[in-house]
Amino acid sequence: MAALKFDENKVPYLDLGNGYRIALEGEEYTDAISKEKAARELRETPDVVEKSLQELRSLLQGK
């Protein structure tokens, strides 16, 4: 059974047992292959990112 735990930096992760765990990466990928994949599979282009951030900010402000 998975258990929620925290690492030394207080970042949460799921401990699946037997040495397996699921954690989020905090670093942004900057290499060309990763950026190409993000643009192709996630439509993560600078324009889309900017528009999405503006929309999120508006939602968080309650507008």
URSUL-V508943 format. One record per residue. N is the residue number from 1. PHI is phi in degrees with one decimal (* if undefined). D_FIRST is the distance of its C-alpha to the first C-alpha in Angstrom with 2 decimals. Layout:
n=N phi=PHI d_first=D_FIRST
n=N phi=PHI d_first=D_FIRST
This chain:
n=1 phi=* d_first=0.00
n=2 phi=-72.1 d_first=3.81
n=3 phi=-130.2 d_first=6.55
n=4 phi=-79.3 d_first=10.11
n=5 phi=-134.3 d_first=12.63
n=6 phi=-128.0 d_first=16.31
n=7 phi=-83.9 d_first=18.47
n=8 phi=-64.6 d_first=21.99
n=9 phi=-97.6 d_first=23.47
n=10 phi=64.7 d_first=21.22
n=11 phi=-93.4 d_first=19.75
n=12 phi=-72.9 d_first=16.22
n=13 phi=-152.1 d_first=13.56
n=14 phi=-98.4 d_first=9.87
n=15 phi=-94.5 d_first=8.52
n=16 phi=-92.2 d_first=6.46
n=17 phi=87.0 d_first=7.54
n=18 phi=53.7 d_first=10.77
n=19 phi=81.8 d_first=12.79
n=20 phi=-99.1 d_first=11.45
n=21 phi=-150.8 d_first=11.52
n=22 phi=-116.8 d_first=12.93
n=23 phi=-141.1 d_first=15.98
n=24 phi=-88.4 d_first=19.17
n=25 phi=-87.6 d_first=22.46
n=26 phi=-94.5 d_first=25.20
n=27 phi=-93.2 d_first=28.06
n=28 phi=-87.0 d_first=30.18
n=29 phi=-79.1 d_first=31.06
n=30 phi=-119.4 d_first=34.84
n=31 phi=-74.0 d_first=35.66
n=32 phi=-61.4 d_first=37.65
n=33 phi=-63.7 d_first=35.24
n=34 phi=-66.4 d_first=32.37
n=35 phi=-66.2 d_first=34.84
n=36 phi=-62.5 d_first=36.24
n=37 phi=-64.6 d_first=32.85
n=38 phi=-62.8 d_first=32.06
n=39 phi=-66.4 d_first=35.52
n=40 phi=-75.0 d_first=35.28
n=41 phi=-89.3 d_first=31.78
n=42 phi=-112.7 d_first=31.21
n=43 phi=56.9 d_first=34.89
n=44 phi=-88.6 d_first=34.34
n=45 phi=-105.4 d_first=37.99
n=46 phi=-54.2 d_first=39.66
n=47 phi=-64.9 d_first=41.28
n=48 phi=-66.6 d_first=38.13
n=49 phi=-61.6 d_first=36.25
n=50 phi=-61.7 d_first=39.19
n=51 phi=-61.8 d_first=39.52
n=52 phi=-65.7 d_first=35.81
n=53 phi=-65.4 d_first=35.96
n=54 phi=-62.1 d_first=39.09
n=55 phi=-64.3 d_first=37.51
n=56 phi=-63.5 d_first=34.45
n=57 phi=-60.0 d_first=36.85
n=58 phi=-62.8 d_first=38.87
n=59 phi=-63.7 d_first=35.93
n=60 phi=-69.3 d_first=34.82
n=61 phi=-81.7 d_first=38.42
n=62 phi=80.3 d_first=38.57
n=63 phi=-92.2 d_first=41.43
